[in-house]
Amino acid sequence: MRLGNNKESSGALYTVEQVADLLGLHVKTVRGYVRAGKLPATRIGKAYRIAAADVAAFTGTTPPAPARMDADRVRRVETTAIVQVTAASPETLGRVEAVIGAAALEHSGEPLRVHTFYDEERAELRVVLIGAPRRVATVLGLVDAVLEQT
């Protein structure tokens, strides 16, 4: 299986369909692995996104390593933001996931990892954003705008 060979591919997110194509499996089989917890995935809206590193771990291969640069190291800056919303309805969850999903799919060259957690019993929503500060700030602004409308 080949996941790619550039240094950004290890942070790539795949759809269930793409993973099924990569592994030569049926889409329903991949969804079953995700639902069973055998293949980690992030749910964005109604779709799953699967990290290249998780696909590699699932298949027992190693993701491509970043190019090693002894003299000229590449600096990477990441930030983590956690948004916690109390008294959040399932509709709020859907709106937030839709906005974040669209922003996460934008290809700006800066990776963005998104995890949403919704506790239906407590009506609490948590959104975890990990990525370049500028990209996280943009998504935070979008989330804020959605929450102000609800």
Secondary structure, DSSP 8 states (H G I E B T S, - for coil): ----SSTTGGG-EEEHHHHHHHHT--HHHHHHHHHTTSS--EEETTEEEEEHHHHHHHHT---------SSS------EEEEEEESS--HHHHHHHHHHHHHHHH---SS-EEEEEEEETTTTEEEEEEEE-HHHHHHHHHHHHHHHHH-
